[in-house]
Amino acid sequence: MELRQLEYFVAVAEERNFTRAAERVHISQSGVSAQIRQLERELGAELFDRSARTATLTVAGKAALQHARAALAAAAALGQAVGEVTDLIRGRLTVGMVIGCTITPLFDALAAFNRAHPGVEISLLEDNSDRLVEGVRAGAVDLALVGTATATPDGLDALTIISERLVAVVPGGHPLATRPGVTLRELGAYPLVCMPPGTGLRTVFDRACAAQNLQPVIALQAGASDAIADLAARGLAVAVLSESMAAHYRDRLTAVAIDDVDLPAVLALVWRSTRSPAVREFLVHARRAFALPG
């Protein structure tokens, strides 16, 4: 029995799909399947029900999962303990990034960390904020840059990068373009283009609408601010963005304050634990890159 077999087993169990698990551990699907088959032969039991499209744990698989995670955690702790004594950081750091992210200081932090600790393998993945937060909670992701409606998601530590209000964004000539502000109810008169559910910006907007029992028409959705701005510029809908996002398009779009949305949209770096030396070190580089106090 090898640690990599346990790693592949846990990946398939968490992803519930051999293809996604293979992408996560950076080998072919056939390689993952072969290693898990070998593990099953050693254990004398099938760990997955493969009869459906989703890989579902068998009774034996459920019994094995907790112990597999514990074995991997123990192996990681061993490496970390030795690394702390020898002042050498090794292993893997998995960093999540919300889809459509254009925050370049994150890349600066990754580059600085890589130069300082070349023995650490860095993985960077994109997803929506909700899934990234769950990935951090589950231990599949070490840190993640996410959009959120709260400064610190439950059960996690967080470093706030940006906290700002939402704005409505329209092209010149639009009835709202000359307005100093607009209410959510007034926005409801227009089709809207916004980030999809699961993103921090959309969560803030949906919560603000729900508080007033409003159900505006989200006519269009896009995961990147550039796409949202392009749709708004063509007059297809009023865009809902954060202030800093809207500032990138001031040459062709006008940002109008949404007066009755008090909950800020927060962009934060979140993590579960700093027991990992790699996580602690990356946070040092992140604070420098984002010019945040230590």
SERO-4910 file (N, C-alpha, C, O; in steps of 0.05 Angstrom, whole numbers):
BEGIN
 pado doro    nc1    nc2    nc3   cac1   cac2   cac3    cc1    cc2    cc3    oc1    oc2    oc3
  Met    A     17    -24      0      0      0      0     18     25      0     36     27     16
  Glu    A     12     43    -18     29     67    -21     12     92    -15    -12     93    -18
  Leu    A     26    113     -6     12    138      1     -2    150    -24    -24    161    -21
  Arg    A     10    147    -47     -2    158    -71    -29    144    -77    -47    157    -87
  Gln    A    -31    118    -71    -56    104    -75    -77    116    -56   -100    119    -64
  Leu    A    -70    122    -32    -89    134    -13    -96    162    -22   -119    170    -20
  Glu    A    -77    177    -34    -83    203    -44   -103    202    -67   -122    218    -68
  Tyr    A    -99    183    -85   -118    180   -107   -145    171    -98   -166    180   -108
  Phe    A   -145    153    -78   -171    144    -67   -186    167    -55   -210    170    -60
  Val    A   -173    183    -39   -186    206    -26   -196    226    -48   -218    237    -45
  Ala    A   -180    230    -68   -188    249    -90   -213    240   -104   -231    256   -108
  Val    A   -215    214   -110   -239    204   -124   -263    205   -105   -285    212   -113
  Ala    A   -259    199    -79   -281    200    -60   -291    228    -57   -316    232    -55
  Glu    A   -274    248    -58   -283    276    -54   -294    288    -80   -313    303    -79
  Glu    A   -282    280   -103   -292    291   -128   -316    275   -139   -332    285   -155
  Arg    A   -319    250   -129   -340    231   -138   -339    227   -168   -359    222   -181
  Asn    A   -314    229   -179   -311    226   -208   -282    220   -213   -264    235   -204
  Phe    A   -276    199   -229   -248    192   -234   -234    212   -252   -210    218   -248
  Thr    A   -249    224   -271   -236    244   -288   -227    269   -273   -205    278   -276
  Arg    A   -245    279   -256   -239    303   -241   -216    297   -221   -199    314   -216
  Ala    A   -217    273   -209   -196    265   -190   -169    264   -204   -149    273   -193
  Ala    A   -169    254   -229   -144    252   -244   -133    280   -250   -108    285   -248
  Glu    A   -150    299   -256   -141    326   -261   -130    339   -236   -111    354   -236
  Arg    A   -142    332   -213   -134    343   -188   -106    333   -180    -90    349   -169
  Val    A   -100    308   -185    -74    296   -176    -54    296   -199    -31    287   -196
  His    A    -62    307   -223    -44    312   -245    -33    286   -257     -9    285   -264
  Ile    A    -49    265   -259    -41    242   -275    -65    234   -292    -87    245   -290
  Ser    A    -61    213   -309    -83    205   -326   -105    190   -311   -100    180   -289
  Gln    A   -129    190   -322   -151    176   -309   -145    146   -307   -151    133   -287
  Ser    A   -132    135   -328   -125    106   -327   -105    100   -305   -106     79   -292
  Gly    A    -87    120   -300    -68    116   -278    -82    116   -251    -75     99   -234
  Val    A   -101    134   -247   -116    134   -222   -131    108   -219   -131     96   -197
  Ser    A   -145     99   -240   -161     75   -238   -144     51   -232   -151     34   -216
  Ala    A   -120     49   -245   -103     26   -240    -93     25   -212    -92      4   -200
  Gln    A    -85     48   -201    -75     49   -173    -97     42   -153    -91     29   -133
  Ile    A   -121     51   -158   -143     45   -140   -151     15   -142   -157      3   -122
  Arg    A   -150      4   -166   -154    -25   -169   -134    -41   -153   -140    -61   -140
  Gln    A   -109    -32   -154    -88    -46   -140    -93    -44   -109    -89    -63    -95
  Leu    A   -101    -20   -100   -107    -16    -72   -130    -34    -64   -130    -46    -42
  Glu    A   -151    -36    -81   -174    -54    -75   -165    -83    -73   -175    -98    -55
  Arg    A   -147    -91    -90   -137   -119    -89   -122   -124    -63   -125   -145    -50
  Glu    A   -106   -104    -54    -91   -107    -29   -110   -109     -5   -105   -123     14
  Leu    A   -132    -93     -6   -151    -92     16   -171   -115     15   -184   -121     34
  Gly    A   -174   -126     -9   -193   -148    -12   -222   -139    -13   -240   -154     -6
  Ala    A   -227   -114    -22   -254   -104    -23   -255    -81    -43   -236    -66    -46
  Glu    A   -278    -78    -57   -282    -55    -75   -288    -31    -58   -304    -32    -39
  Leu    A   -276     -8    -65   -279     16    -50   -300     35    -63   -311     52    -50
  Phe    A   -306     30    -89   -325     47   -104   -345     30   -119   -339      9   -129
  Asp    A   -370     41   -119   -390     30   -137   -388     44   -163   -393     68   -165
  Arg    A   -380     30   -184   -375     42   -210   -398     38   -230   -395     43   -253
  Ser    A   -421     30   -220   -444     23   -238   -458     48   -248   -472     46   -268
  Ala    A   -454     71   -235   -467     96   -244   -445    116   -254   -421    110   -252
  Arg    A   -454    138   -264   -435    158   -274   -419    171   -252   -396    179   -255
  Thr    A   -431    171   -228   -417    182   -204   -403    160   -189   -415    139   -184
  Ala    A   -378    164   -181   -364    144   -165   -373    146   -136   -367    166   -123
  Thr    A   -387    126   -127   -399    126   -100   -384    106    -82   -378     84    -91
  Leu    A   -378    115    -58   -364     98    -40   -381     74    -32   -405     77    -26
  Thr    A   -369     50    -31   -382     27    -20   -380     28     11   -368     47     22
  Val    A   -392      9     24   -390      8     53   -361      6     62   -352     19     80
  Ala    A   -345    -11     47   -317    -13     53   -302     13     48   -284     21     63
  Gly    A   -310     27     26   -298     52     19   -303     74     41   -285     89     48
  Lys    A   -327     74     51   -334     93     72   -317     88     97   -308    106    111
  Ala    A   -314     62    103   -298     55    127   -268     62    123   -255     69    142
  Ala    A   -259     61     98   -231     66     93   -224     96     91   -201    104     96
  Leu    A   -244    113     84   -238    141     77   -226    156    101   -205    170     97
  Gln    A   -237    153    124   -227    168    147   -198    160    153   -182    177    160
  His    A   -192    134    151   -165    125    157   -145    134    136   -122    140    141
  Ala    A   -155    135    111   -137    144     89   -130    174     93   -107    181     89
  Arg    A   -150    190    100   -144    218    105   -125    221    129   -107    238    128
  Ala    A   -129    205    150   -112    207    173    -83    199    166    -64    211    175
  Ala    A    -80    178    149    -53    170    141    -39    192    124    -15    197    128
  Leu    A    -54    205    106    -42    226     90    -35    250    108    -14    263    104
  Ala    A    -53    256    127    -47    279    145    -22    273    162     -6    291    167
  Ala    A    -20    248    171      4    240    187     29    243    171     50    252    182
  Ala    A     28    234    146     52    236    129     60    265    124     83    272    125
  Ala    A     39    282    120     44    311    116     56    323    141     74    340    139
  Ala    A     45    315    164     55    326    189     84    318    194    100    334    205
  Leu    A     91    294    186    119    285    189    138    303    173    158    311    183
  Gly    A    130    308    148    147    325    131    149    353    142    170    366    141
  Gln    A    126    363    152    126    390    163    144    392    188    158    412    191
  Ala    A    142    372    205    158    372    230    188    373    223    203    388    235
  Val    A    196    356    204    224    356    196    232    382    183    253    393    188
  Gly    A    214    393    167    219    418    153    223    441    173    240    458    168
  Glu    A    207    442    194    209    463    213    236    461    228    248    482    233
  Val    A    245    437    234    270    433    248    294    441    230    313    453    239
  Thr    A    292    434    204    314    439    186    311    466    171    327    473    154
  Asp    A    289    481    177    284    506    164    281    503    134    288    521    119
  Leu    A    270    480    126    266    475     98    237    467     93    226    449    105
  Ile    A    223    482     76    195    477     71    192    461     45    202    469     24
  Arg    A    178    439     47    173    422     24    144    415     22    128    425     39
  Gly    A    136    399      2    109    390      0     94    404    -22    106    411    -43
  Arg    A     68    408    -18     51    419    -38     34    441    -26     24    439     -3
  Leu    A     29    462    -41     12    484    -32    -10    487    -54     -3    494    -77
  Thr    A    -35    483    -46    -57    486    -65    -71    512    -60    -82    516    -38
  Val    A    -71    530    -79    -83    556    -76   -107    558    -95   -105    552   -119
  Gly    A   -129    567    -85   -153    571   -101   -157    600   -108   -147    618    -94
  Met    A   -170    605   -130   -174    632   -140   -202    634   -153   -209    617   -170
  Val    A   -217    653   -145   -244    656   -155   -243    660   -185   -226    675   -196
  Ile    A   -262    648   -200   -263    651   -229   -265    680   -237   -279    696   -225
  Gly    A   -250    687   -258   -250    714   -268   -232    734   -253   -234    758   -256
  Cys    A   -215    723   -235   -198    740   -218   -178    755   -235   -165    744   -253
  Thr    A   -176    781   -230   -156    797   -244   -138    811   -223   -126    832   -229
  Ile    A   -136    800   -200   -121    812   -178    -92    802   -180    -85    781   -169
  Thr    A    -75    817   -194    -48    808   -199    -30    806   -175    -11    790   -176
  Pro    A    -34    820   -152    -17    815   -129    -17    786   -120      2    777   -107
  Leu    A    -39    771   -125    -39    743   -118    -17    728   -134     -3    711   -122
  Phe    A    -13    735   -159      7    722   -175     35    731   -166     54    716   -167
  Asp    A     37    756   -157     63    766   -146     70    750   -121     93    743   -117
  Ala    A     50    744   -104     55    729    -80     63    701    -87     82    690    -74
  Leu    A     50    688   -106     58    661   -115     87    661   -125    102    642   -119
  Ala    A     94    681   -141    121    681   -153    142    685   -131    163    672   -131
  Ala    A    137    703   -112    156    708    -90    158    683    -72    180    676    -64
  Phe    A    136    670    -67    137    645    -51    153    624    -65    168    609    -53
  Asn    A    149    621    -91    163    601   -107    193    605   -107    209    587   -105
  Arg    A    201    631   -109    229    637   -108    241    630    -81    264    620    -79
  Ala    A    226    635    -60    236    631    -33    236    601    -25    253    592     -9
  His    A    217    586    -36    214    558    -28    210    541    -53    187    531    -57
  Pro    A    230    537    -68    228    521    -93    221    492    -88    213    478   -107
  Gly    A    224    483    -64    218    455    -58    189    449    -55    181    426    -52
  Val    A    172    470    -55    143    467    -52    130    467    -80    134    485    -95
  Glu    A    114    446    -85     99    445   -110     74    461   -107     58    457    -89
  Ile    A     70    480   -125     46    498   -123     25    489   -143     31    485   -167
  Ser    A      1    487   -134    -22    482   -151    -41    506   -149    -47    515   -127
  Leu    A    -50    516   -172    -69    538   -173    -94    529   -187    -92    519   -210
  Leu    A   -117    533   -175   -142    525   -188   -163    546   -186   -164    562   -167
  Glu    A   -180    548   -206   -202    567   -208   -228    553   -202   -233    530   -210
  Asp    A   -246    567   -187   -273    556   -183   -289    579   -172   -279    601   -168
  Asn    A   -316    574   -168   -331    596   -156   -325    596   -126   -315    577   -114
  Ser    A   -333    618   -113   -324    623    -86   -336    603    -66   -322    594    -48
  Asp    A   -361    595    -70   -373    576    -51   -358    550    -51   -353    539    -30
  Arg    A   -351    540    -75   -337    514    -76   -309    516    -65   -299    497    -53
  Leu    A   -296    539    -70   -269    543    -59   -270    543    -28   -252    531    -16
  Val    A   -289    557    -17   -291    557     12   -295    529     23   -283    522     43
  Glu    A   -312    514     10   -317    486     19   -291    470     16   -285    452     32
  Gly    A   -276    475     -5   -251    461    -10   -231    467     12   -216    449     21
  Val    A   -230    492     22   -212    499     44   -221    485     69   -205    475     84
  Arg    A   -247    485     74   -258    472     98   -251    442     98   -245    431    119
  Ala    A   -253    430     75   -248    401     73   -219    394     72   -211    371     75
  Gly    A   -201    414     69   -173    409     69   -162    403     41   -138    397     38
  Ala    A   -179    404     20   -170    399     -7   -155    423    -18   -139    420    -37
  Val    A   -160    447     -8   -148    472    -16   -135    484      9   -148    486     30
  Asp    A   -110    493      7    -97    505     30   -106    534     36   -112    541     58
  Leu    A   -106    549     15   -115    577     17   -131    584     -8   -128    571    -29
  Ala    A   -148    604     -7   -163    611    -31   -170    641    -30   -177    652     -9
  Leu    A   -168    654    -53   -177    682    -56   -206    681    -66   -211    672    -88
  Val    A   -225    690    -49   -253    686    -55   -268    712    -51   -259    730    -36
  Gly    A   -291    714    -64   -310    735    -59   -330    725    -39   -339    702    -41
  Thr    A   -337    742    -20   -354    733      2   -371    756     12   -364    779      8
  Ala    A   -393    749     25   -411    770     36   -404    775     65   -415    792     78
  Thr    A   -385    759     76   -377    763    104   -346    764    105   -333    751     89
  Ala    A   -336    780    123   -307    783    124   -292    757    130   -270    753    120
  Thr    A   -304    740    146   -292    715    153   -312    692    152   -330    691    170
  Pro    A   -311    675    132   -330    653    130   -328    635    155   -306    632    166
  Asp    A   -350    623    162   -351    606    187   -329    585    186   -326    571    166
  Gly    A   -315    582    208   -295    561    211   -268    566    198   -251    549    198
  Leu    A   -265    590    186   -240    596    172   -227    621    182   -241    638    194
  Asp    A   -202    625    177   -188    650    182   -188    665    155   -190    653    134
  Ala    A   -186    691    156   -187    707    131   -171    732    133   -167    744    155
  Leu    A   -161    740    110   -147    765    107   -162    781     86   -162    774     62
  Thr    A   -175    803     94   -191    819     76   -173    835     57   -155    850     66
  Ile    A   -177    831     31   -162    845     11   -177    871      2   -165    892      0
  Ile    A   -202    867     -4   -219    890    -13   -246    888      1   -257    866      3
  Ser    A   -257    910     10   -284    911     21   -297    936     10   -289    959     17
  Glu    A   -317    933     -7   -328    957    -20   -357    952    -28   -367    930    -27
  Arg    A   -370    973    -36   -399    972    -42   -404    963    -71   -386    964    -88
  Leu    A   -428    955    -76   -437    948   -103   -446    973   -117   -456    992   -104
  Val    A   -444    973   -143   -453    995   -160   -467    984   -184   -462    961   -193
  Ala    A   -485   1000   -195   -498    994   -221   -481   1007   -243   -473   1030   -240
  Val    A   -476    993   -265   -459   1003   -286   -474   1004   -312   -485    984   -321
  Val    A   -474   1028   -325   -490   1033   -349   -474   1049   -369   -455   1063   -362
  Pro    A   -481   1046   -395   -467   1062   -416   -479   1091   -416   -500   1096   -405
  Gly    A   -464   1109   -429   -474   1136   -432   -501   1136   -447   -505   1120   -466
  Gly    A   -519   1154   -440   -545   1154   -453   -566   1138   -439   -590   1140   -445
  His    A   -558   1120   -421   -577   1104   -406   -591   1123   -385   -579   1141   -375
  Pro    A   -617   1118   -380   -632   1135   -361   -619   1137   -334   -623   1157   -320
  Leu    A   -603   1118   -326   -590   1119   -299   -563   1133   -299   -552   1139   -278
  Ala    A   -553   1139   -323   -525   1149   -326   -521   1176   -312   -499   1181   -303
  Thr    A   -541   1192   -309   -538   1218   -297   -548   1219   -268   -548   1239   -255
  Arg    A   -556   1195   -258   -566   1194   -231   -543   1192   -211   -524   1178   -216
  Pro    A   -545   1205   -188   -524   1202   -167   -526   1176   -153   -506   1166   -142
  Gly    A   -550   1164   -153   -554   1139   -139   -580   1126   -148   -597   1139   -161
  Val    A   -583   1100   -142   -607   1086   -149   -614   1066   -127   -595   1057   -113
  Thr    A   -639   1059   -124   -647   1039   -104   -650   1012   -118   -652   1010   -142
  Leu    A   -650    991   -102   -655    964   -113   -682    962   -127   -684    949   -148
  Arg    A   -702    975   -115   -728    973   -127   -728    987   -155   -741    978   -173
  Glu    A   -714   1009   -157   -712   1023   -183   -696   1006   -203   -702   1006   -227
  Leu    A   -676    992   -193   -661    974   -211   -678    953   -223   -673    943   -245
  Gly    A   -699    945   -207   -716    923   -216   -731    930   -242   -743    912   -254
  Ala    A   -731    955   -250   -745    962   -275   -728    955   -300   -738    957   -322
  Tyr    A   -703    947   -296   -685    941   -318   -675    912   -317   -673    901   -295
  Pro    A   -670    900   -340   -656    873   -339   -628    877   -328   -616    898   -333
  Leu    A   -618    858   -314   -592    860   -301   -573    838   -311   -581    817   -319
  Val    A   -547    845   -310   -526    825   -316   -508    825   -291   -500    846   -281
  Cys    A   -503    801   -281   -489    798   -256   -472    773   -255   -474    756   -273
  Met    A   -455    771   -235   -440    746   -230   -460    723   -224   -482    729   -215
  Pro    A   -452    698   -229   -470    676   -224   -472    670   -194   -455    679   -178
  Pro    A   -492    654   -186   -494    645   -158   -469    630   -150   -456    617   -166
  Gly    A   -462    633   -124   -438    620   -114   -414    639   -113   -393    632   -102
  Thr    A   -417    663   -125   -397    684   -123   -404    703   -100   -427    707    -94
  Gly    A   -383    716    -89   -388    734    -67   -405    758    -74   -423    766    -60
  Leu    A   -399    769    -98   -414    793   -107   -444    786   -110   -461    802   -102
  Arg    A   -450    763   -122   -478    755   -126   -491    750    -99   -515    756    -95
  Thr    A   -477    738    -80   -488    733    -54   -496    758    -40   -518    760    -28
  Val    A   -479    779    -42   -486    805    -30   -511    816    -43   -529    826    -29
  Phe    A   -512    815    -69   -535    826    -83   -561    811    -76   -581    823    -71
  Asp    A   -559    785    -77   -583    769    -71   -593    773    -43   -617    775    -38
  Arg    A   -575    775    -24   -583    780      4   -596    807      8   -616    810     22
  Ala    A   -585    827     -6   -597    854     -4   -625    854    -16   -643    867     -5
  Cys    A   -629    840    -38   -655    839    -51   -675    823    -33   -698    831    -30
  Ala    A   -666    801    -22   -683    785     -5   -692    800     20   -715    797     29
  Ala    A   -675    817     30   -682    833     54   -705    852     48   -719    860     67
  Gln    A   -709    859     23   -731    877     15   -753    862      0   -771    874    -12
  Asn    A   -751    835      0   -771    819    -15   -772    826    -44   -794    827    -56
  Leu    A   -749    832    -56   -748    839    -84   -737    815   -100   -720    800    -91
  Gln    A   -747    812   -125   -738    791   -143   -732    804   -170   -747    800   -189
  Pro    A   -710    818   -173   -703    830   -198   -697    809   -219   -690    787   -213
  Val    A   -699    817   -244   -694    799   -266   -664    798   -273   -654    818   -283
  Ile    A   -651    776   -267   -623    772   -276   -624    761   -304   -626    736   -307
  Ala    A   -623    778   -323   -626    770   -351   -602    755   -361   -604    736   -378
  Leu    A   -578    763   -352   -553    752   -362   -534    747   -339   -535    761   -319
  Gln    A   -517    727   -341   -497    721   -321   -471    716   -335   -469    704   -356
  Ala    A   -449    724   -321   -422    719   -332   -403    717   -308   -407    731   -288
  Gly    A   -383    701   -311   -364    697   -289   -341    716   -288   -325    716   -269
  Ala    A   -338    732   -309   -316    751   -311   -326    779   -313   -346    784   -328
  Ser    A   -313    798   -299   -323    826   -300   -321    838   -328   -337    855   -336
  Asp    A   -300    830   -344   -298    840   -371   -323    833   -388   -333    850   -403
  Ala    A   -332    809   -385   -356    800   -400   -381    816   -391   -397    824   -407
  Ile    A   -383    820   -365   -406    835   -354   -406    863   -365   -426    874   -373
  Ala    A   -382    876   -365   -380    903   -374   -386    905   -404   -399    924   -413
  Asp    A   -377    886   -420   -382    886   -449   -412    883   -454   -422    897   -472
  Leu    A   -426    867   -439   -455    864   -443   -469    890   -436   -488    898   -450
  Ala    A   -461    902   -414   -473    928   -406   -467    949   -426   -485    965   -433
  Ala    A   -443    950   -437   -435    971   -456   -452    969   -482   -456    989   -495
  Arg    A   -462    945   -488   -479    941   -512   -508    946   -506   -525    942   -523
  Gly    A   -514    955   -482   -542    962   -475   -560    938   -470   -584    942   -469
  Leu    A   -549    914   -466   -565    891   -462   -577    889   -433   -598    878   -429
  Ala    A   -563    901   -414   -572    900   -386   -556    919   -370   -534    928   -378
  Val    A   -566    925   -346   -551    941   -326   -533    922   -311   -542    901   -301
  Ala    A   -507    928   -310   -488    911   -296   -488    917   -266   -491    940   -258
  Val    A   -483    896   -250   -479    899   -222   -450    889   -216   -444    866   -219
  Leu    A   -433    908   -207   -405    902   -202   -397    916   -176   -413    931   -164
  Ser    A   -373    910   -167   -362    925   -144   -349    951   -154   -345    954   -178
  Glu    A   -344    969   -135   -333    995   -143   -306    992   -158   -302   1005   -178
  Ser    A   -288    975   -148   -262    973   -161   -264    959   -188   -249    966   -207
  Met    A   -283    940   -191   -287    928   -217   -297    949   -237   -287    951   -260
  Ala    A   -317    965   -229   -328    985   -247   -308   1006   -255   -309   1017   -277
  Ala    A   -288   1012   -237   -269   1032   -243   -252   1026   -268   -242   1044   -281
  His    A   -249   1000   -274   -234    992   -298   -247   1000   -324   -234   1001   -345
  Tyr    A   -273   1006   -323   -288   1011   -348   -299   1040   -349   -318   1045   -364
  Arg    A   -287   1058   -333   -298   1085   -332   -296   1100   -358   -309   1120   -362
  Asp    A   -279   1090   -377   -277   1103   -403   -301   1099   -420   -306   1114   -439
  Arg    A   -317   1079   -414   -341   1074   -431   -366   1068   -415   -388   1065   -426
  Leu    A   -364   1066   -388   -387   1060   -372   -388   1079   -347   -367   1088   -338
  Thr    A   -412   1083   -337   -415   1100   -314   -425   1083   -290   -443   1068   -293
  Ala    A   -412   1087   -268   -420   1072   -243   -439   1090   -227   -434   1113   -222
  Val    A   -461   1077   -219   -481   1091   -203   -484   1077   -176   -488   1052   -176
  Ala    A   -482   1092   -155   -484   1079   -128   -511   1066   -124   -532   1078   -131
  Ile    A   -511   1043   -112   -536   1030   -103   -540   1038    -74   -527   1027    -56
  Asp    A   -559   1056    -69   -560   1069    -44   -568   1051    -20   -560   1056      2
  Asp    A   -584   1031    -26   -595   1015     -3   -582    988     -1   -594    969     10
  Val    A   -558    984    -11   -542    960     -6   -519    968     12   -499    979      3
  Asp    A   -522    961     38   -502    969     57   -481    947     61   -458    952     70
  Leu    A   -488    922     55   -470    899     59   -448    901     38   -454    902     14
  Pro    A   -423    902     46   -401    905     26   -395    878     12   -400    857     23
  Ala    A   -384    880    -11   -373    857    -25   -344    855    -16   -329    874    -18
  Val    A   -337    831     -6   -310    827      5   -294    808    -12   -304    787    -19
  Leu    A   -270    815    -18   -251    797    -30   -230    790     -9   -217    808      2
  Ala    A   -228    764     -2   -211    756     20   -195    731     14   -203    714     -2
  Leu    A   -172    729     26   -156    705     26   -164    689     50   -161    699     73
  Val    A   -173    664     46   -183    648     69   -167    622     71   -157    611     52
  Trp    A   -164    613     96   -150    588    101   -161    576    127   -174    589    143
  Arg    A   -155    550    131   -166    536    154   -147    535    177   -155    536    201
  Ser    A   -121    533    172   -102    529    193    -75    539    184    -68    537    160
  Thr    A    -59    549    203    -32    557    196    -12    537    208     12    544    212
  Arg    A    -21    513    214     -2    492    224     18    485    201     40    476    207
  Ser    A      9    489    177     27    483    154     48    506    151     40    529    148
  Pro    A     74    500    152     94    521    147     90    535    120     95    559    117
  Ala    A     82    519     99     78    531     73     56    552     73     59    573     61
  Val    A     34    546     88     12    566     90     22    591    104     16    613     95
  Arg    A     36    587    126     46    610    141     64    627    124     62    652    124
  Glu    A     82    615    109    101    630     92     86    644     69     93    666     62
  Phe    A     67    630     58     52    643     36     37    668     46     36    688     31
  Leu    A     27    666     69     12    690     81     31    713     84     23    736     80
  Val    A     56    708     91     76    730     93     79    743     66     79    768     64
  His    A     82    727     45     86    739     18     60    752      8     61    772     -6
  Ala    A     37    741     16     11    753      7      8    781     20     -1    800      6
  Arg    A     15    783     46     12    810     59     30    830     45     22    853     41
  Arg    A     54    822     37     72    840     24     61    848     -4     62    871    -11
  Ala    A     52    828    -19     42    833    -46     18    851    -46     15    869    -63
  Phe    A      0    847    -27    -24    864    -25    -20    889     -8    -38    904     -4
  Ala    A      5    893      2     12    916     18     -6    919     42    -16    940     48
  Leu    A    -10    896     56    -27    895     80     -9    894    105     13    882    104
  Pro    A    -18    905    127     -2    903    152      1    874    161    -17    858    157
  Gly    A     23    869    173     29    842    183     14    835    208     16    813    218
***
